[in-house]
Amino acid sequence: MSDSTGSAPHTASPAVPGETAFFGHPRGLATLFFTEMWERFSFYGGRGILILFMTAAIATGGLGMTAATAAAIYGLYTASVYLFALPGGWVADRLLGQRSSVFWGGLLIAAGNFSVAAHGSLGMTAFYAGLILIVLGTGLLKPNVSTIVGELYPEGGARRDAGFSIFYMGINIGAFVAPLICGYLGENIDWHLGFAAAGVGMVLGLIQYRLGWGYLGEAGKFREEARAGKPQALRQLMLGLVFVAIIALALYFLDSRGTISITLEGAAQATGVIILAIAVLFFASVLSFGGLDSVEKKRVVVIFLLFLGAAMFWAGFEQAASSLNLFAERLTDRNVFGWEAPASWLQSINPLFIITLAPVFGWLWVWLDRRKKEPSLPLKFAFGLLLLGVGFLVIAWGATYTVEGQLVSPGWLIATYFLHTCGELFLSPVGLSSITKLSPPKFVGQMMGTWFMGAALGNLVAGLVAGQFETLPLPQLFLTVSISVGVMGVLFLLAAKPITKLMGGVR
């Protein structure tokens, strides 16, 4: 499907500045709101039961994996989702346009969920192929749907910011509902139904996206000036695919000959090292050969520090669907009036807190700004990391009561998720925005990519840490995470003033 195809069969006016058909915003925002809501429903629904499904006994329909193996797969999967946002943006810019990229991405996501759901009859090939399809689809859809939202507001300004706030509410609604539906179907009825429900959600999102296509106006259409470079982009894409295939075949050959031994855990660890090495080399090359002045170089150093802080934060925060999910399943008393609630239902706590607390934090920043007391960017990062660390300190305390398999109250996890959500609201909203402000103009897109790399690295580390769930005493495991992120938080706290000076007046 190309962006030059006609709109859906209804009368729809193009998006224009000042249009107020959807709560004072362009009608196209509703289309994108529900597209992203269903995509997040699909992603969080499948993610919420993924590690539980992989570690469940084969007799119950699971894969019977150890926590270490399942966590390595989980880490590689979630890290790849963020990494593939970079080539997904490239494909949209050079080959498809944002609008078609969203549609084809959604199709791949739906196909991926249905492929995972078909594991029972098609085997492990269907399972792994499904995860790969979801990664590719999310890489196409996730960055580009946000781009289209921005294009609905060519005038920019506060109205655009308000539009994004409404859009992000759709993300959290989808994330809240997903574990309730997919978790119940997967854990209480059949694992495959849970993944199938995630696929159905994405299909519903695609249907309404296509029906609302015409309301997007010119937003997201493939740029005419890019069409001339499409043949060259196709050649570059093919060369890239051939290069990846050669590397894969070489690794397979070396592994089959016994020259090297490739394991899932080893692959995950190696991927983490590669991501970190690429980031360090990228920042070093920009500082050395980017032709930047002294002010720009200082700001790039700040972005590198934010990259490290964000990676550490997500390494802890994304334990929610891995180690903390296993804690909910195996060591949490989920009995409600004689009925055991699905463990994945606790995955809905974070988006619920986001929905309720985001307006409070938004009001708080405005209130503090009026009094010239709003925390600086490094201080917000410090508080976010410290709150994350305190959250793990709480669950480490709760884990001390799980002696000999004793179950503990879900209140421990709820308190942990509350602190983690507060930390997220300190750090996450300002992170991406600050990178756009600090980046040298000619490196904005690449610097934005470093934020996704930080999230990818954090997700990968989260999976590797969760792999220790069955080998380390849980109080020790969670305390180690708490200390690690807490130390990073203290470093940001101590370095807040020097980092603020390096920012050169950017707020």
C-alpha positions in Angstrom: 0.0 0.0 0.0 1.4 3.4 -1.0 0.6 6.7 0.5 -0.8 7.9 -2.8 -3.8 5.5 -2.6 -7.2 7.0 -2.0 -8.7 7.6 1.4 -11.2 5.3 3.1 -14.8 5.4 1.7 -16.1 8.4 3.6 -16.0 12.1 3.4 -13.1 13.5 5.3 -11.6 16.9 5.3 -7.8 17.2 5.4 -6.1 18.1 8.6 -5.6 21.8 8.8 -4.3 24.1 11.5 -7.0 25.1 13.9 -9.3 22.1 13.2 -11.1 21.1 16.4 -13.1 18.0 15.5 -11.7 15.8 18.3 -11.8 17.5 21.7 -10.5 20.7 20.2 -7.9 18.8 18.1 -7.7 17.5 14.5 -10.0 14.5 13.8 -7.0 12.6 12.6 -5.7 12.6 16.2 -8.6 10.2 17.1 -7.4 7.8 14.3 -3.9 7.8 15.7 -5.0 7.7 19.3 -6.9 4.4 18.8 -4.2 3.0 16.5 -1.5 3.5 19.2 -3.9 2.3 21.9 -4.5 -1.0 20.1 -0.8 -1.4 19.2 0.1 -0.9 22.9 -2.7 -3.3 23.9 -1.1 -5.8 21.5 2.5 -5.3 22.8 1.8 -5.1 26.5 -0.7 -8.0 26.3 1.8 -10.3 24.7 4.7 -9.0 26.8 2.8 -9.4 30.0 2.5 -13.2 29.6 5.6 -13.9 27.6 8.1 -14.9 30.3 5.3 -16.7 32.2 4.5 -18.7 29.1 8.2 -19.5 28.4 8.8 -20.7 32.0 5.5 -22.6 32.4 5.6 -26.4 32.4 5.2 -28.1 29.0 2.3 -30.0 30.5 0.4 -26.8 31.0 1.0 -25.6 27.4 4.2 -23.6 28.2 7.7 -24.0 26.9 9.3 -25.4 30.1 12.3 -23.1 29.9 14.6 -22.1 32.8 14.3 -18.5 34.0 17.8 -17.8 32.6 16.9 -19.0 29.1 13.5 -17.3 29.1 15.0 -14.0 30.4 17.7 -14.0 27.7 15.0 -14.4 25.0 12.9 -11.7 26.8 15.9 -9.3 26.9 16.8 -9.8 23.3 13.2 -9.4 22.2 12.5 -6.2 24.1 15.9 -4.7 23.3 15.3 -5.4 19.6 11.9 -3.6 19.7 13.7 -0.4 20.6 16.7 -0.9 18.3 14.5 -1.5 15.2 12.8 1.9 15.7 15.9 3.3 14.0 15.7 1.3 10.7 11.9 1.7 10.9 12.3 5.4 10.7 14.8 5.1 7.8 12.4 2.8 5.9 9.6 5.4 6.4 11.7 8.3 5.2 13.3 6.5 2.2 10.8 3.9 1.0 7.2 3.9 2.3 6.4 7.1 4.1 5.1 7.2 7.7 1.5 6.5 6.9 2.1 3.2 5.0 4.9 2.2 7.5 2.3 2.3 10.3 -0.1 0.1 8.3 2.5 -2.5 7.3 4.0 -2.5 10.7 0.6 -3.2 12.3 0.1 -6.1 9.9 3.5 -7.6 10.9 2.6 -7.2 14.6 -0.7 -9.0 14.2 0.9 -11.8 12.1 3.6 -12.1 14.8 1.1 -12.5 17.6 -0.9 -15.1 15.7 2.4 -16.9 14.9 3.3 -17.1 18.6 -0.3 -18.3 19.3 0.1 -21.0 16.7 3.2 -22.4 18.5 1.2 -25.4 19.8 0.6 -26.7 16.3 3.5 -25.3 14.3 6.3 -25.6 16.9 9.2 -23.4 18.1 9.8 -22.1 14.6 6.5 -20.3 14.7 7.3 -18.9 18.2 10.6 -17.4 17.2 9.3 -16.2 13.9 6.4 -14.5 15.7 8.7 -12.6 18.0 10.8 -11.5 15.0 7.7 -10.3 13.2 6.5 -8.3 16.2 10.0 -6.7 16.5 10.0 -5.7 12.8 6.4 -4.5 12.9 6.9 -2.4 16.1 10.0 -0.9 14.5 7.9 0.3 11.6 4.9 1.4 13.5 6.0 2.9 16.8 8.3 5.8 15.7 6.2 6.7 12.7 2.8 7.0 14.3 4.3 9.6 16.7 5.8 11.5 13.7 2.3 11.7 12.0 0.8 13.1 15.3 3.4 15.9 15.1 2.5 16.6 11.4 -1.1 17.2 12.3 0.0 20.4 14.0 2.1 22.3 11.4 1.6 25.4 13.6 3.4 23.8 16.5 3.0 25.4 19.9 1.1 24.5 23.1 -1.8 22.9 21.1 0.7 20.4 19.7 2.0 19.5 23.2 -1.6 19.0 24.3 -2.3 16.8 21.3 0.7 14.6 22.3 -0.6 14.4 25.9 -4.0 13.1 24.6 -2.1 10.6 22.3 0.0 9.3 25.2 -3.1 8.8 27.2 -4.1 6.2 24.6 -0.8 4.4 25.1 -1.5 4.0 28.8 -5.1 3.0 28.3 -4.0 0.2 26.0 -1.2 -0.8 28.4 -3.7 -0.9 31.3 -6.4 -3.0 29.6 -4.0 -5.4 27.9 -2.8 -7.5 30.8 -6.3 -7.8 32.2 -7.6 -9.4 29.0 -4.6 -11.2 27.6 -3.4 -12.2 31.0 -6.7 -13.8 32.0 -7.0 -15.6 28.7 -3.4 -16.8 28.7 -3.0 -17.8 32.4 -6.5 -19.0 33.2 -7.7 -20.6 29.9 -4.9 -21.2 27.3 -1.6 -19.4 26.7 -2.2 -19.3 23.0 -5.5 -17.5 23.5 -3.7 -14.7 25.3 -1.3 -14.1 22.3 -4.2 -14.5 19.9 -6.1 -11.8 21.7 -3.1 -9.5 21.4 -3.2 -10.1 17.6 -6.9 -9.4 17.4 -6.4 -6.1 19.2 -3.8 -5.1 16.6 -6.3 -6.1 13.8 -8.9 -3.9 15.4 -6.5 -1.0 15.5 -5.6 -1.5 11.8 -9.3 -1.6 10.8 -10.1 1.8 12.4 -6.7 3.2 11.2 -7.7 2.4 7.6 -11.2 3.7 8.1 -9.8 6.9 9.5 -7.1 7.2 6.8 -8.7 10.2 5.1 -8.8 12.3 8.3 -5.0 12.5 8.3 -5.0 14.9 5.4 -1.4 15.3 4.1 0.2 14.1 7.4 2.4 11.0 7.0 2.3 10.9 3.2 5.5 9.8 1.3 7.4 13.0 0.4 7.7 13.6 -3.3 11.3 14.7 -3.0 12.1 11.3 -1.5 10.7 9.3 -4.4 13.7 10.1 -6.6 16.0 8.4 -4.1 13.9 5.3 -3.7 15.8 3.1 -6.1 19.1 3.9 -4.3 17.4 3.3 -0.9 16.2 -0.1 -2.1 19.7 -1.0 -3.1 21.1 0.1 0.3 18.4 -2.0 2.0 19.2 -5.1 0.0 22.9 -4.7 0.7 22.2 -4.4 4.4 20.1 -7.5 4.3 22.8 -9.4 2.4 25.4 -8.3 5.0 23.2 -9.4 7.9 22.6 -12.8 6.2 26.3 -13.3 5.6 27.1 -12.6 9.3 24.3 -15.0 10.4 25.5 -17.8 8.1 29.1 -17.3 9.3 28.1 -17.5 12.9 26.0 -20.6 12.2 28.9 -22.3 10.3 31.3 -21.5 13.2 28.9 -22.8 15.8 28.1 -26.0 13.9 31.9 -26.7 13.5 32.4 -26.2 17.2 34.7 -23.2 16.6 32.5 -21.0 18.8 29.6 -21.9 21.1 26.5 -19.7 20.8 24.0 -19.7 23.5 21.0 -17.4 24.1 22.5 -16.1 27.3 25.8 -15.5 25.6 24.1 -13.8 22.6 22.3 -11.5 25.0 25.4 -10.5 26.8 27.3 -10.0 23.6 24.5 -7.8 22.2 24.7 -5.6 25.3 28.4 -5.1 24.8 27.9 -4.3 21.2 25.2 -1.7 21.9 27.4 0.0 24.5 30.4 -0.1 22.2 28.5 1.4 19.3 27.2 4.2 21.6 30.6 5.0 22.9 32.2 5.0 19.4 29.4 7.2 18.1 29.7 9.8 20.8 33.5 9.8 20.5 33.3 10.3 16.7 30.8 13.1 17.0 33.0 14.9 19.6 36.2 14.3 17.6 35.1 14.7 14.0 31.6 16.4 14.1 32.9 19.9 13.6 31.2 21.1 16.7 32.0 24.3 18.7 32.8 24.1 22.4 29.2 24.7 23.5 27.9 21.9 21.3 30.6 19.5 22.5 29.6 20.1 26.1 26.0 19.5 25.3 26.9 16.2 23.5 28.7 15.1 26.7 25.5 15.8 28.6 23.5 13.6 26.1 26.0 10.8 26.7 25.5 11.1 30.4 21.7 11.0 29.9 22.2 7.9 27.7 24.0 6.1 30.6 21.4 7.3 33.2 18.5 6.2 31.0 20.0 2.8 30.3 20.5 2.2 34.0 16.9 3.4 34.7 15.3 1.1 32.1 17.5 -1.8 33.3 15.7 -1.6 36.6 12.3 -0.4 35.5 11.8 -3.1 32.8 12.1 -5.8 35.5 8.3 -5.3 35.7 7.6 -7.9 33.0 10.5 -10.2 33.8 11.7 -10.7 37.4 8.9 -8.9 39.1 6.4 -10.8 36.9 7.9 -14.1 38.1 7.7 -12.8 41.6 4.0 -12.1 41.1 3.4 -15.5 39.8 5.4 -17.6 42.2 5.6 -15.7 45.5 2.7 -13.4 45.6 -0.7 -14.2 47.3 -3.2 -13.4 44.5 -6.2 -15.0 46.2 -9.3 -12.8 46.0 -12.3 -14.2 47.8 -11.2 -17.8 46.9 -10.3 -17.0 43.3 -6.7 -16.6 42.2 -6.1 -13.6 40.0 -3.7 -13.9 37.1 -0.1 -12.8 37.9 0.0 -10.6 34.8 -2.8 -8.4 36.1 -0.3 -6.7 38.3 1.3 -5.4 35.0 -1.7 -3.0 34.8 -0.6 -1.2 38.0 2.0 1.0 36.3 -0.2 2.4 33.5 -3.0 2.9 36.1 -0.6 5.0 38.2 0.6 6.8 35.1 -3.0 7.8 34.2 -3.7 9.0 37.7 -0.3 10.6 38.5 0.7 12.2 35.2 -1.7 15.2 35.6 -0.4 15.7 39.2 3.2 15.8 38.1 2.3 18.1 35.2 0.6 20.5 37.7 3.6 20.2 40.0 6.2 21.2 37.4 4.1 24.3 36.4 3.6 25.2 40.1 7.3 24.9 40.8 8.3 26.8 37.6 6.2 29.7 38.6 8.2 29.9 41.9 11.5 29.4 40.1 12.0 26.1 42.0 11.5 23.5 39.3 14.3 20.9 39.5 17.0 20.9 36.8 17.2 18.1 34.2 20.0 16.2 36.0 18.2 16.5 39.3 15.1 15.0 37.7 17.2 12.1 36.5 18.7 11.8 39.9 15.3 11.7 41.6 14.0 9.2 39.0 16.9 6.8 39.6 16.7 7.2 43.4 12.9 6.4 43.4 13.6 3.4 41.3 16.2 2.2 43.7 13.9 2.7 46.7 11.3 0.7 44.9 13.7 -2.2 44.6 14.6 -1.8 48.2 11.0 -2.3 49.1 10.6 -5.5 47.0 13.9 -6.8 48.4 12.4 -6.3 51.9 9.3 -8.1 50.8 11.3 -10.9 49.4 12.8 -11.7 52.8 9.4 -13.0 53.8 9.3 -15.6 51.0 11.2 -18.1 53.0 10.5 -21.7 51.9 8.0 -20.6 49.3 5.8 -18.5 51.6 3.5 -16.1 49.7 3.5 -12.4 50.4 0.9 -9.7 50.0 0.6 -8.0 46.5 1.0 -4.8 48.5 4.8 -5.2 48.2 4.6 -5.1 44.4 2.0 -2.3 44.3 4.2 -0.2 46.5 7.2 -1.0 44.3 5.3 -0.1 41.1 4.1 3.2 42.7 7.7 4.3 43.4 8.8 3.1 40.0 6.1 5.1 38.3 7.0 8.2 40.2 10.6 7.7 39.1 9.4 7.3 35.5 7.4 10.5 35.6 10.5 12.3 36.9 12.8 11.0 34.2 11.1 9.7 31.1 9.0 12.8 29.9 12.0 15.1 30.1 14.5 12.7 28.6 13.6 12.7 25.0 12.6 16.3 25.0 15.9 17.3 26.5 17.8 15.5 23.7 16.0 17.5 21.0 17.0 20.7 22.8 20.7 19.7 23.5 21.5 18.1 20.1 23.5 20.0 17.5 21.1 20.7 14.6 22.9 18.4 12.2 22.8 15.5 14.6 19.3 15.7 16.0 18.0 12.5 14.4 21.1 10.5 15.3 21.1 11.8 18.9 17.4 10.8 19.2 18.5 7.4 18.2 20.8 7.2 21.2 17.7 7.5 23.5 16.3 4.3 21.8 19.7 2.7 22.2 19.7 3.5 25.9 16.2 1.9 26.2 17.4 -1.1 24.2 20.4 -1.6 26.4 18.3 -1.2 29.5 15.8 -3.8 28.4 18.5 -6.2 27.5 20.1 -5.8 31.0 16.7 -6.2 32.6 16.4 -9.6 30.9 19.9 -10.7 31.9 19.2 -9.7 35.5 15.9 -11.6 35.6 17.9 -14.6 34.4 19.3 -14.8 37.9 15.8 -15.3 39.4 16.3 -19.0 40.1 20.0 -18.9 41.0 20.4 -15.9 43.4 18.5 -15.3 46.7 15.8 -12.8 45.7 16.6 -10.3 48.5 20.2 -10.3 47.2 19.1 -9.9 43.6 16.7 -7.0 44.2 19.1 -5.4 46.7 21.9 -5.5 44.0 19.6 -3.8 41.5 18.6 -1.2 44.2 22.2 -0.4 45.0 23.2 -0.1 41.3 20.5 2.3 40.3 20.8 4.1 43.6 24.5 4.8 43.1 23.8 6.2 39.6 21.1 8.4 41.1 23.6 9.7 43.7 26.2 10.4 41.0 23.6 12.5 39.1 22.7 14.3 42.3 26.3 15.2 43.1 27.0 16.2 39.5 23.8 18.1 39.0 25.4 21.6 39.0 28.4 20.7 36.7 26.0 19.0 34.3 23.7 22.0 34.3 26.6 24.3 33.4 27.6 22.0 30.5 24.0 22.4 29.2 24.8 26.0 28.4 21.5 27.6 29.4 19.2 24.8 27.9 16.4 23.9 30.3 
